Amino acid sequence: MQKFFQLLLFFTFLTTSFCYGEDISRYQIACEKGNAMFCNNLGALYIEGKEIAQDYLKAEQLYQKACDLKEVVACANLAALYIEGKSLKRNTAKAITLYQQACDGGDTLSCVILARLYRDGVEVKQNYQQALALFEKSCNDLDSQGCAELGGLYSKGLGVTLDKAKALAFFQKSCDTHDAIGCFYLGISYRDGLGIKVDLIKAAALIDKACNAGLIFSCSDSGMLYWKGLGVKQDKAKALALFQKSCQGGSHEGCTNLAFLQYSLQH
């Protein structure tokens, strides 16, 4: 459950690049004229609170306006607000409707997030077949996360016949595009010998790559390899730093490993 939300938070509030200051006024004018993209981007500014007072209610209104104007990324951003429940009252049912709308409109990331909800049964009835269909849709549309998660279903036989070779192929396809999740899953496969010969050196490199790409919970796995000297030279100081990074990023596993390592170093 926790890793699902870390993945969710890792890829939310999408916008386009822009400059601050002058662009804020330009976005406001364009949004008032009905330009959905600018409404979405302005909403992102209110979320970030940079050079403009943070205002989640205003962001919600702007995302809703942009979504109504068929800007699918805005629908996804609005869904993220509802499912995280940090600024708005948590409403998973509304979030699912919005993610489906965005997915149907061609936003592959929304398809991936929606599939995770069905796969994990997060306040929706667990449905592996629905998850499979959505992951396949996103992967076929060249979304690397979708391919990684599709591999995850094949690796565990969830909604499909268990097929380690097919899982590895999807993990590799995802990692080849430098997707952190695909590289992490591939690294775990090499570490644990899941459908492939154990190779701790490859495992360490792949898991470290995922950590460096910002997949926070993978930093704990990387730290464990450094702590035990598996595939890398043992380095408890680096392990400690990785556990701290993971813990500060919200990983319960990272915090647990950090506490255990600190205890072992003191006794």
Secondary structure, DSSP 8 states (H G I E B T S, - for coil): -HHHHHHHHHT-S------STHHHHHHHHHHHTT-HHHHHHHHHHHHHTSSS---HHHHHHHHHHHHHTT-HHHHHHHHHHHHH-SSS---HHHHHHHHHHHHHTT-HHHHHHHHHHHHHTSSS---HHHHHHHHHHHHHTT-HHHHHHHHHHHHHTSSS---HHHHHHHHHHHHTTT-HHHHHHHHHHHHHTSSS---HHHHHHHHHHHHHTT-HHHHHHHHHHHHHTSSS---HHHHHHHHHHHHHTT-HHHHHHHHHHHHHHH-
